[in-house]
Amino acid sequence: MLKDSSKDTRPCWYNLSFNQFNARLHLTYYDISSKKEYEGLVEDARTFAFKHTVKANSIDQKLINYPEKKVYGVYYAIEGNTASSVQFFLTDSTKHYFRGALYFNERPQYDSIQPVVSFIKKDIDRMISTFKWIK
């Protein structure tokens, strides 16, 4: 896990590297200060996922809903020769917003990376199912 060092990085932006697979899970966190900001972040997540429509074979959306932990969101599984195969966001809808996007550091060839994507998805799914907000 390394702090994001890109030009426009913000506090609480990290990259979880999967060096053996030449991949990274880009993770961002935002404090939500208004309903407008929340709605903008949710729309950004949808826009980022659907930017891959031109090369995607499919984009499946799954709602994330853990009301007992106040964790909600959307999981985007993107199949095809796209830059990102998995994207998701988690929120409590009032104060917190957390987004993740899986990227490979090479030209995507879905048939070649599909086994790796399946492997990493298990880790992402586990992270999402055990996620909780720290007060």
C-alpha positions in Angstrom: 0.0 0.0 0.0 1.5 3.3 -1.1 0.3 6.8 -1.0 -0.8 8.0 -4.4 1.9 10.2 -5.9 0.1 11.4 -9.0 -0.1 15.2 -9.7 -3.6 15.8 -8.5 -3.5 13.5 -5.5 -5.4 14.3 -2.3 -5.0 13.1 1.3 -6.3 9.6 1.8 -5.6 8.5 -1.8 -3.6 5.2 -2.0 -2.6 2.5 -4.4 -2.7 -1.1 -3.3 -0.1 -2.8 -5.6 -0.4 -6.3 -6.8 3.2 -6.4 -8.2 3.2 -10.0 -9.3 0.2 -9.2 -11.5 1.3 -5.8 -12.7 -1.9 -4.3 -11.2 -3.0 -1.8 -8.7 -6.2 -1.0 -6.8 -6.5 2.8 -6.8 -8.3 3.8 -3.5 -9.7 7.3 -2.8 -11.6 8.7 0.2 -13.6 11.9 0.6 -15.2 13.5 3.5 -18.7 14.5 2.4 -19.7 18.0 3.3 -23.0 18.3 1.4 -25.7 16.4 -0.5 -24.6 18.1 -3.7 -21.0 16.8 -3.2 -22.3 13.3 -2.4 -24.4 13.3 -5.5 -21.5 14.5 -7.6 -19.2 11.7 -6.3 -21.8 9.0 -7.0 -22.2 10.4 -10.5 -18.5 10.5 -11.0 -18.2 6.8 -10.1 -20.9 5.9 -12.6 -19.2 8.1 -15.3 -15.8 6.6 -14.6 -17.2 3.0 -14.9 -19.2 3.7 -18.1 -16.3 5.5 -19.8 -15.2 1.9 -20.6 -18.4 1.2 -22.6 -16.6 1.5 -25.9 -14.3 -1.4 -25.2 -16.4 -3.3 -22.7 -18.3 -6.5 -23.5 -20.5 -5.8 -20.5 -20.7 -3.7 -17.4 -22.6 -5.4 -14.6 -23.7 -3.3 -11.6 -24.4 -4.8 -8.2 -25.8 -2.8 -5.3 -23.8 -3.0 -2.0 -26.1 -2.9 1.0 -25.0 -3.5 4.6 -27.4 -1.3 6.6 -26.3 -2.7 10.0 -22.8 -1.1 9.2 -24.2 1.9 7.3 -22.2 0.7 4.2 -23.9 1.2 0.8 -22.6 1.5 -2.7 -22.3 0.1 -6.2 -19.9 -2.5 -7.6 -19.1 -2.4 -11.3 -17.7 -5.5 -13.0 -16.4 -4.5 -16.4 -15.6 -7.3 -18.9 -13.6 -6.8 -22.0 -10.3 -5.1 -23.1 -10.7 -2.1 -20.8 -8.3 -0.2 -18.6 -10.2 -1.1 -15.5 -12.0 -4.4 -14.7 -13.5 -3.6 -11.3 -14.7 -0.3 -9.8 -16.8 0.3 -6.7 -17.7 2.9 -4.2 -18.8 2.7 -0.6 -20.6 5.4 1.4 -22.7 6.0 4.5 -24.6 8.5 2.4 -23.9 11.4 4.8 -20.2 11.8 5.7 -18.0 9.2 4.0 -17.3 8.2 0.5 -14.7 5.5 -0.5 -13.9 4.5 -4.1 -11.8 1.8 -5.6 -10.7 1.0 -9.2 -8.6 -1.9 -10.4 -6.1 -1.1 -13.1 -3.4 -3.2 -14.9 -0.2 -1.5 -15.9 -0.2 -2.9 -19.4 -2.4 -3.0 -22.5 -5.5 -4.9 -21.5 -6.1 -8.4 -23.1 -9.1 -9.6 -21.2 -8.6 -13.3 -22.1 -5.1 -13.2 -20.6 -5.9 -11.2 -17.4 -9.3 -12.8 -16.7 -7.9 -15.4 -14.3 -6.0 -12.7 -12.4 -9.1 -10.4 -12.3 -11.1 -13.3 -10.8 -8.4 -13.9 -8.2 -8.2 -10.2 -7.2 -12.0 -9.8 -7.2 -12.1 -12.3 -4.3 -9.9 -9.9 -2.3 -12.0 -6.9 -3.3 -15.2 -8.7 -2.4 -13.7 -9.6 1.0 -12.6 -6.1 1.6 -16.1 -4.8 0.8 -18.0 -7.4 2.9 -15.8 -6.6 6.0 -15.7 -2.8 5.4 -16.8 -0.6 8.3 -16.4 3.1 9.1 -14.2 4.1 11.9 -15.6 6.8 14.1 
